[in-house]
Amino acid sequence: MRRVKFRARLQWNWLQSALLGVGIGLLLAPIASNSLDGMKQVHFGNKYKVMINGDVVALSKSVEEGEQAFKAARLAYNANGIRSLKLSVSYEEADAKQDKEAISGLKVLQGEELEQQILEQLSAYESDTKQIAYTMRIDDYTVTSDNMESLISALEKTQGKYDEENQFQVKLKKTDSQNVAMYEVEIAQNEEASDKKDEDGIKYVGFEEDIQVVPTYASKDQIKKGEDVYAELSQTHEEPGIYVVKPGDCLGVIAEKNNMTEEQLKELNPDVQSDENLYYDDRLHIVVPMTAVQVLVKKQVTYEESYYADTIYEDDDDMFIGESKVVQEGSEGTHVVTDLVTYTNDMESDREQLEENVEVAAVAEIVRRGTKSKPTYMYPVTNWNVTSNFGYRWGRLHAGTDVGVPIGTTVRASRAGKVVTAGWVGGYGNCVMIDHGDGIWTVYGHLSEITTSVGSYVEQGQQIALSGNTGRSTGPHLHFEVRVNGSATDATPYLEGTVN
């Protein structure tokens, strides 16, 4: 009986323990599940996607390992020549749920395995095969060759046409640029040429532009070889230019200087069709043959020539503006001149005088020129209705100009001056004469009334009389004369301002 009770108690205790274990398990299950999920999340947090253009190509344990593997793969990819790739590389931490499909089948790799995995994917992003080359820059122009020697050879050949004695060499000088390997073209002069620096002859043969050479990567269709580089540098094209007319120039000389014909020069300059239309310091349109590289030649020349001293001008306030008088004749001199002449592609572009030795001094011409304003003459009456001009009529000289006006019309001084006559003068009738102080008088005849007096100074336009019909007259009019040094002359050029 006791044994039965003991067994029943044991079974009951076992059942209680089992039930307790199940309850505890049920209580701990969610916690355990969360812990497992957390462990999984930590595991995926150690995986990083290596992506090219957004495509996942490999998994790494860290961004740093991914970057190192990509660099190694890129170098290996270019081991046999530069190949251009169109790609954008990025690295992101993998997400277990969102990236499940993208990373399916990929394992986390390290070292050479990761590098190999990336390398195998690069060919899918290849755009063009490029190789190491050298680009020569001349301002905005560039030409590329697969070796520096071809570029230098083309420059030497271009320069050599002007350096017949081979006095100057084209060389490359490495610059101090920290970002890229860059070379500058420089010109070196040999010792023999340096010893002749005081003699006439070529002093420099180089290039007008700054020229640089830089290593680069280029595709085959961008690369020129050998003679093709020289052909590109030598190819000419025409650009518009301006020529400044110099003393002694004529159309033929200007055309010859610029390798043009006179017809081409005239076509570009419609207002200049003969040498008579050509003036010193004029600007003429021309065409200039240009190449990618401009050869600069500096040459020292010595020559003897005639020359003239600059004209000396002296102001004279007793002469009118526009009037001049030579008071000393000039004479030419001779001198020996040494110039440094600069040519750009065979065309003279600059000239600097280095030395001058006068053999016979030139004598300057001295010219006096007037500074006094020329006088003006106004019509003495309004409504200038000419009835008889200056000149011969009826076999005798009519010394003035007759203007038909009603009696009593205001008569004004044509020019300021001093009244020397104011009264009756024979056939002139009532007459006023004004002396203008430079040998010129004006005369006003047939007046009905005089409103000024002898000795008065009258201003231009001031009333001096009223018109009439006095003296030898056939009707009401004003007789108007201009006398120069006592001789009557035609008044019209004075009134119109055309008198010399």
C-alpha positions as CSV (number, residue, x, y, z in Angstrom):
1,M,0.0,0.0,0.0
2,R,2.8,2.3,0.9
3,R,4.6,1.4,-2.4
4,V,1.5,2.3,-4.5
5,K,1.2,5.7,-2.8
6,F,4.9,6.4,-3.3
7,R,4.6,5.7,-7.0
8,A,1.5,7.8,-7.4
9,R,3.3,10.7,-5.7
10,L,6.3,10.3,-7.9
11,Q,4.2,10.4,-11.0
12,W,2.4,13.5,-9.7
13,N,5.7,15.3,-9.1
14,W,7.0,14.4,-12.5
15,L,3.8,15.7,-14.1
16,Q,4.0,18.9,-12.1
17,S,7.6,19.4,-13.2
18,A,6.7,18.8,-16.9
19,L,3.9,21.2,-16.7
20,L,6.1,23.8,-15.1
21,G,8.8,23.3,-17.8
22,V,6.2,23.7,-20.5
23,G,4.9,26.9,-18.9
24,I,8.4,28.4,-18.5
25,G,9.1,27.4,-22.2
26,L,6.0,29.2,-23.3
27,L,7.0,32.3,-21.4
28,L,10.6,32.3,-22.7
29,A,9.7,31.5,-26.3
30,P,9.2,35.1,-27.5
31,I,12.3,36.3,-25.8
32,A,14.3,33.5,-27.3
33,S,12.8,34.3,-30.8
34,N,13.8,38.0,-30.4
35,S,17.3,37.0,-29.3
36,L,17.7,34.8,-32.4
37,D,16.5,37.5,-34.7
38,G,18.9,39.9,-33.1
39,M,21.7,37.4,-33.6
40,K,20.8,37.1,-37.3
41,Q,20.7,41.0,-37.7
42,V,24.2,41.3,-36.3
43,H,25.4,38.6,-38.6
44,F,24.0,40.5,-41.7
45,G,25.4,43.8,-40.4
46,N,28.9,42.5,-41.1
47,K,28.1,42.1,-44.8
48,Y,28.6,45.0,-47.2
49,K,27.5,45.2,-50.8
50,V,30.1,46.1,-53.4
51,M,27.9,47.8,-56.2
52,I,28.8,49.0,-59.7
53,N,26.3,51.3,-61.3
54,G,23.8,50.0,-58.6
55,D,24.4,46.3,-59.4
56,V,25.6,44.1,-56.5
57,V,28.7,42.3,-57.7
58,A,30.2,41.1,-54.5
59,L,30.0,41.0,-50.7
60,S,32.7,42.1,-48.3
61,K,33.1,42.2,-44.6
62,S,33.8,45.9,-44.5
63,V,33.8,49.0,-46.8
64,E,37.6,49.2,-46.5
65,E,38.0,45.7,-47.7
66,G,35.6,46.3,-50.6
67,E,37.5,49.5,-51.6
68,Q,40.9,47.8,-51.5
69,A,39.6,44.8,-53.6
70,F,38.1,47.1,-56.2
71,K,41.4,49.1,-56.6
72,A,43.3,45.8,-57.0
73,A,40.8,44.5,-59.5
74,R,40.9,47.8,-61.5
75,L,44.7,47.6,-61.7
76,A,44.6,44.0,-62.8
77,Y,42.0,44.9,-65.4
78,N,44.3,47.5,-67.0
79,A,47.5,45.3,-66.8
80,N,47.6,45.0,-70.6
81,G,46.5,48.5,-71.5
82,I,44.1,51.2,-70.3
83,R,40.5,50.2,-70.9
84,S,37.8,52.8,-70.3
85,L,35.0,51.9,-68.0
86,K,31.7,53.6,-67.5
87,L,31.0,52.9,-63.9
88,S,30.1,54.3,-60.5
89,V,31.2,52.3,-57.4
90,S,29.4,52.4,-54.1
91,Y,29.3,50.4,-50.9
92,E,26.3,49.8,-48.6
93,E,25.5,47.6,-45.6
94,A,23.4,44.6,-46.6
95,D,19.9,44.3,-45.2
96,A,18.7,40.8,-44.6
97,K,15.1,41.4,-45.8
98,Q,15.4,44.1,-48.4
99,D,18.6,42.7,-50.1
100,K,17.5,39.1,-50.0
101,E,17.1,38.7,-53.7
102,A,20.1,41.0,-54.7
103,I,22.6,39.0,-52.6
104,S,21.1,35.6,-53.3
105,G,23.9,33.2,-54.2
106,L,26.7,35.5,-53.0
107,K,29.1,34.8,-50.2
108,V,31.2,37.1,-48.1
109,L,34.6,37.0,-49.6
110,Q,38.0,38.4,-48.6
111,G,41.4,39.1,-50.2
112,E,42.2,37.6,-53.6
113,E,38.8,35.9,-53.8
114,L,37.0,39.2,-53.4
115,E,39.3,40.9,-55.9
116,Q,38.7,38.1,-58.4
117,Q,35.0,38.2,-58.0
118,I,35.0,42.0,-58.8
119,L,37.5,41.6,-61.7
120,E,35.2,39.1,-63.4
121,Q,32.4,41.6,-63.4
122,L,34.3,44.6,-64.8
123,S,34.2,43.6,-68.5
124,A,30.5,44.1,-68.5
125,Y,31.1,47.9,-68.0
126,E,33.8,48.4,-70.6
127,S,33.1,51.4,-73.0
128,D,36.3,51.8,-75.0
129,T,39.9,50.7,-75.0
130,K,42.4,53.5,-74.3
131,Q,46.2,53.5,-74.1
132,I,48.8,55.8,-72.7
133,A,49.5,58.8,-75.0
134,Y,50.8,62.3,-75.0
135,T,48.8,65.4,-75.8
136,M,50.4,68.7,-77.0
137,R,48.4,71.8,-76.1
138,I,48.8,75.0,-78.2
139,D,46.3,77.5,-76.8
140,D,42.9,75.9,-77.6
141,Y,44.4,73.5,-80.1
142,T,45.5,69.9,-79.1
143,V,47.1,67.0,-81.0
144,T,47.8,63.6,-79.5
145,S,50.5,61.1,-80.3
146,D,51.5,57.7,-78.8
147,N,55.0,59.1,-78.1
148,M,56.7,62.4,-77.2
149,E,59.3,62.0,-80.0
150,S,56.6,62.4,-82.7
151,L,55.4,65.6,-81.1
152,I,59.0,67.1,-80.8
153,S,59.9,65.9,-84.3
154,A,56.9,67.8,-85.7
155,L,57.8,71.0,-83.9
156,E,61.4,70.7,-85.0
157,K,60.3,70.2,-88.6
158,T,58.0,73.2,-88.4
159,Q,60.8,75.4,-86.8
160,G,63.5,74.0,-89.1
161,K,62.1,75.7,-92.2
162,Y,63.2,79.0,-90.6
163,D,66.4,77.8,-88.8
164,E,68.5,76.9,-91.8
165,E,71.8,76.9,-89.8
166,N,70.2,74.7,-87.0
167,Q,71.1,77.3,-84.3
168,F,68.1,76.5,-82.1
169,Q,66.8,73.3,-80.6
170,V,63.3,72.3,-79.3
171,K,63.4,70.8,-75.9
172,L,61.0,69.7,-73.2
173,K,61.2,71.0,-69.6
174,K,59.3,69.4,-66.8
175,T,57.2,71.9,-64.9
176,D,56.6,72.0,-61.1
177,S,53.0,70.9,-61.4
178,Q,52.1,68.7,-58.5
179,N,48.9,67.2,-60.0
180,V,50.1,65.8,-63.3
181,A,53.4,65.3,-65.1
182,M,53.5,68.3,-67.5
183,Y,56.2,69.4,-69.8
184,E,56.8,72.8,-71.4
185,V,58.4,73.4,-74.8
186,E,61.5,75.6,-74.7
187,I,64.0,76.8,-77.2
188,A,67.7,76.4,-76.5
189,Q,70.4,78.2,-78.5
190,N,73.7,76.5,-79.3
191,E,77.0,78.1,-78.2
192,E,78.1,79.0,-81.7
193,A,74.9,81.1,-82.2
194,S,75.4,82.8,-78.8
195,D,78.9,83.9,-79.8
196,K,77.4,85.9,-82.7
197,K,74.9,87.9,-80.6
198,D,76.4,91.3,-81.8
199,E,76.3,90.4,-85.5
200,D,73.4,90.7,-87.9
201,G,71.4,87.6,-88.5
202,I,68.7,85.4,-86.9
203,K,68.6,85.8,-83.1
204,Y,65.7,83.5,-82.3
205,V,63.5,80.9,-83.9
206,G,60.8,79.6,-81.7
207,F,57.0,79.7,-81.2
208,E,54.6,82.5,-80.5
209,E,52.4,80.4,-78.2
210,D,53.1,78.6,-75.0
211,I,53.2,74.9,-75.8
212,Q,52.8,72.1,-73.2
213,V,52.9,68.3,-73.4
214,V,51.0,66.1,-70.9
215,P,50.6,62.3,-70.6
216,T,47.0,61.2,-71.1
217,Y,44.9,58.2,-72.0
218,A,43.4,58.2,-75.5
219,S,41.6,55.9,-77.8
220,K,43.1,54.8,-81.1
221,D,41.1,57.2,-83.3
222,Q,42.4,60.1,-81.3
223,I,46.1,59.3,-81.7
224,K,48.2,60.7,-84.6
225,K,51.5,59.2,-85.7
226,G,54.6,60.5,-87.4
227,E,53.9,62.7,-90.4
228,D,50.2,63.0,-89.4
229,V,51.2,65.2,-86.5
230,Y,53.3,67.5,-88.7
231,A,50.5,67.7,-91.3
232,E,48.1,68.9,-88.7
233,L,50.5,71.5,-87.4
234,S,51.2,72.8,-90.9
235,Q,47.5,73.0,-92.1
236,T,46.6,76.6,-92.8
237,H,43.3,78.5,-92.6
238,E,42.5,82.1,-93.2
239,E,41.5,84.5,-90.4
240,P,40.5,88.2,-90.7
241,G,43.2,90.8,-89.7
242,I,44.0,94.5,-89.7
243,Y,46.9,96.2,-91.4
244,V,48.0,99.7,-90.4
245,V,49.1,101.9,-93.3
246,K,52.8,103.1,-93.0
247,P,54.7,105.8,-94.7
248,G,55.6,104.8,-98.3
249,D,52.8,102.2,-98.5
250,C,50.8,101.7,-101.6
251,L,48.2,99.1,-102.5
252,G,50.7,96.9,-104.4
253,V,53.2,97.0,-101.5
254,I,50.5,96.2,-98.9
255,A,49.1,93.3,-100.9
256,E,52.7,91.9,-101.4
257,K,53.4,92.2,-97.7
258,N,50.3,90.2,-96.9
259,N,50.5,87.6,-99.7
260,M,47.4,89.0,-101.3
261,T,46.5,90.4,-104.7
262,E,45.5,94.1,-105.1
263,E,42.0,92.8,-106.2
264,Q,41.6,90.9,-103.0
265,L,42.7,94.0,-101.0
266,K,40.2,96.2,-102.8
267,E,37.4,93.7,-102.4
268,L,37.9,93.7,-98.6
269,N,38.2,97.5,-98.5
270,P,35.5,99.0,-100.9
271,D,36.4,102.6,-99.9
272,V,40.1,102.2,-101.0
273,Q,40.2,101.5,-104.7
274,S,43.4,103.5,-105.6
275,D,46.5,104.9,-103.9
276,E,44.8,108.3,-103.8
277,N,42.3,106.8,-101.2
278,L,45.2,105.6,-99.0
279,Y,46.3,107.6,-96.0
280,Y,48.9,107.2,-93.3
281,D,47.6,105.3,-90.2
282,D,44.5,104.0,-92.1
283,R,43.3,100.5,-91.0
284,L,42.8,98.1,-93.8
285,H,41.0,94.7,-93.7
286,I,43.3,91.8,-94.7
287,V,43.2,88.0,-94.5
288,V,45.9,86.3,-92.5
289,P,47.0,82.7,-93.2
290,M,47.1,80.9,-89.8
291,T,48.4,77.6,-88.6
292,A,48.0,75.8,-85.3
293,V,51.5,76.8,-84.3
294,Q,53.0,80.2,-85.2
295,V,56.7,80.3,-85.8
296,L,58.4,83.4,-84.3
297,V,61.6,84.6,-85.9
298,K,63.7,87.5,-84.6
299,K,66.3,88.9,-87.0
300,Q,68.8,91.7,-86.6
301,V,69.4,93.8,-89.7
302,T,71.5,96.9,-90.3
303,Y,70.9,99.2,-93.2
304,E,71.5,102.8,-94.4
305,E,68.6,105.0,-95.4
306,S,67.5,108.5,-95.9
307,Y,65.3,110.1,-93.2
308,Y,63.4,113.3,-92.5
309,A,63.2,115.2,-89.3
310,D,59.7,115.8,-87.9
311,T,58.2,119.1,-89.1
312,I,58.2,121.9,-86.5
313,Y,54.9,123.8,-86.3
314,E,54.7,127.4,-84.9
315,D,51.4,129.0,-84.0
316,D,50.7,132.4,-85.5
317,D,47.8,134.4,-84.2
318,D,48.0,136.9,-87.2
319,M,47.0,134.1,-89.6
320,F,43.6,132.5,-89.9
321,I,43.0,128.9,-89.0
322,G,43.8,126.7,-92.1
323,E,46.4,129.2,-93.3
324,S,50.1,128.2,-93.1
325,K,53.5,129.4,-94.3
326,V,56.8,127.5,-94.6
327,V,59.5,129.6,-92.9
328,Q,62.3,127.1,-93.2
329,E,62.7,124.4,-95.8
330,G,63.6,121.0,-94.5
331,S,66.2,118.7,-96.0
332,E,66.7,114.9,-95.7
333,G,69.5,113.3,-93.8
334,T,71.1,109.8,-93.8
335,H,71.6,107.4,-91.0
336,V,72.7,103.8,-90.4
337,V,70.1,101.9,-88.4
338,T,70.2,98.5,-86.6
339,D,66.7,97.0,-86.0
340,L,65.5,93.8,-84.4
341,V,62.7,92.7,-86.7
342,T,60.1,90.1,-85.6
343,Y,58.3,87.9,-88.1
344,T,55.3,85.7,-87.4
345,N,55.0,83.0,-90.1
346,D,57.0,85.1,-92.6
347,M,55.0,88.3,-91.9
348,E,56.6,91.2,-90.1
349,S,54.8,91.7,-86.8
350,D,57.2,94.1,-84.9
351,R,60.3,96.2,-85.4
352,E,62.5,97.6,-82.6
353,Q,65.3,100.0,-83.3
354,L,68.5,98.9,-81.5
355,E,70.9,101.5,-82.7
356,E,71.1,104.6,-84.9
357,N,74.2,106.4,-86.2
358,V,73.5,109.7,-88.0
359,E,75.8,110.4,-91.0
360,V,74.1,113.5,-92.3
361,A,71.6,115.2,-89.9
362,A,68.2,116.1,-91.4
363,V,67.0,119.7,-91.2
364,A,63.5,120.1,-89.9
365,E,60.9,122.0,-91.9
366,I,59.4,124.9,-89.9
367,V,55.8,125.8,-90.7
368,R,53.8,128.7,-89.2
369,R,50.1,127.9,-88.9
370,G,47.2,130.3,-88.2
371,T,45.3,130.2,-84.9
372,K,42.9,133.1,-85.6
373,S,39.3,132.2,-86.4
374,K,38.2,133.0,-89.9
375,P,35.6,135.8,-90.2
376,T,32.1,135.1,-91.3
377,Y,29.8,137.3,-93.4
378,M,26.1,137.5,-93.0
379,Y,23.5,138.6,-95.6
380,P,22.9,142.3,-95.0
381,V,19.1,142.0,-95.7
382,T,16.6,139.2,-95.4
383,N,14.9,137.7,-98.5
384,W,18.1,137.7,-100.6
385,N,16.6,138.2,-104.0
386,V,19.4,138.9,-106.4
387,T,18.5,141.0,-109.4
388,S,22.0,141.5,-110.8
389,N,25.2,139.6,-110.0
390,F,28.8,140.7,-109.8
391,G,30.5,140.8,-113.1
392,Y,30.5,142.6,-116.5
393,R,27.3,144.0,-118.0
394,W,26.8,146.5,-120.7
395,G,30.5,146.5,-121.4
396,R,31.6,147.5,-117.9
397,L,32.2,145.8,-114.5
398,H,29.3,145.7,-112.1
399,A,31.3,145.8,-108.9
400,G,28.7,144.4,-106.5
401,T,25.5,142.3,-106.1
402,D,22.1,144.0,-106.4
403,V,19.3,142.7,-104.2
404,G,15.7,143.8,-104.8
405,V,14.1,144.9,-101.6
406,P,11.4,147.5,-100.7
407,I,12.4,151.0,-99.6
408,G,12.9,151.1,-95.9
409,T,14.1,147.5,-95.4
410,T,16.6,147.2,-92.5
411,V,20.3,146.9,-93.7
412,R,22.7,145.3,-91.2
413,A,26.5,145.1,-91.0
414,S,27.6,141.9,-92.8
415,R,30.7,141.7,-90.5
416,A,31.9,143.7,-87.5
417,G,34.2,146.6,-88.2
418,K,34.7,150.4,-88.3
419,V,32.5,152.7,-90.3
420,V,34.8,154.8,-92.6
421,T,32.1,156.3,-94.9
422,A,28.5,157.3,-94.0
423,G,27.0,159.7,-96.6
424,W,26.5,160.6,-100.2
425,V,29.0,158.9,-102.6
426,G,28.2,159.8,-106.3
427,G,26.4,157.0,-108.2
428,Y,26.1,155.0,-104.9
429,G,23.8,157.6,-103.5
430,N,23.6,157.3,-99.7
431,C,26.4,154.9,-98.9
432,V,28.0,153.1,-95.9
433,M,31.5,151.6,-96.1
434,I,32.9,149.4,-93.2
435,D,36.6,148.6,-92.8
436,H,37.0,145.1,-91.2
437,G,40.7,145.6,-90.4
438,D,42.3,142.9,-92.6
439,G,42.2,144.6,-96.0
440,I,38.6,143.8,-96.5
441,W,35.8,146.4,-96.8
442,T,32.1,146.0,-97.3
443,V,30.0,148.6,-99.2
444,Y,26.2,149.3,-98.9
445,G,24.7,151.6,-101.6
446,H,21.5,153.3,-102.7
447,L,20.3,153.7,-99.1
448,S,17.3,155.8,-98.1
449,E,18.5,156.5,-94.6
450,I,21.8,156.0,-92.8
451,T,21.6,155.1,-89.0
452,T,25.3,155.0,-88.2
453,S,28.2,157.5,-88.4
454,V,31.8,157.6,-89.4
455,G,34.2,156.3,-86.7
456,S,31.6,154.1,-85.1
457,Y,32.4,150.4,-84.5
458,V,29.5,148.2,-85.4
459,E,28.9,144.6,-84.6
460,Q,27.9,141.9,-87.1
461,G,24.2,142.1,-87.6
462,Q,23.8,145.7,-86.2
463,Q,21.5,148.0,-88.2
464,I,23.4,150.6,-90.2
465,A,20.8,151.9,-92.7
466,L,17.5,151.5,-94.5
467,S,17.4,150.5,-98.1
468,G,16.3,152.9,-100.8
469,N,16.6,154.1,-104.4
470,T,19.2,156.9,-104.3
471,G,22.1,157.6,-106.7
472,R,22.3,155.9,-110.0
473,S,19.5,153.4,-109.5
474,T,16.8,151.9,-111.7
475,G,14.6,150.9,-108.8
476,P,14.5,150.2,-105.1
477,H,17.4,147.8,-104.2
478,L,20.5,147.3,-102.1
479,H,23.9,147.4,-103.8
480,F,26.3,145.2,-101.8
481,E,30.1,145.0,-102.4
482,V,33.1,143.2,-100.9
483,R,36.5,144.9,-101.6
484,V,39.8,143.2,-100.9
485,N,42.8,145.6,-100.7
486,G,40.7,148.1,-102.6
487,S,39.6,145.8,-105.5
488,A,36.0,144.8,-105.8
489,T,35.4,141.0,-105.8
490,D,32.4,138.7,-105.9
491,A,30.6,138.8,-102.5
492,T,28.9,135.4,-102.9
493,P,31.8,133.1,-101.7
494,Y,32.1,135.4,-98.6
495,L,28.4,135.1,-97.8
496,E,28.4,131.4,-98.4
497,G,31.6,130.8,-96.4
498,T,33.4,129.2,-99.3
499,V,36.1,131.7,-99.8
500,N,39.6,130.4,-99.5
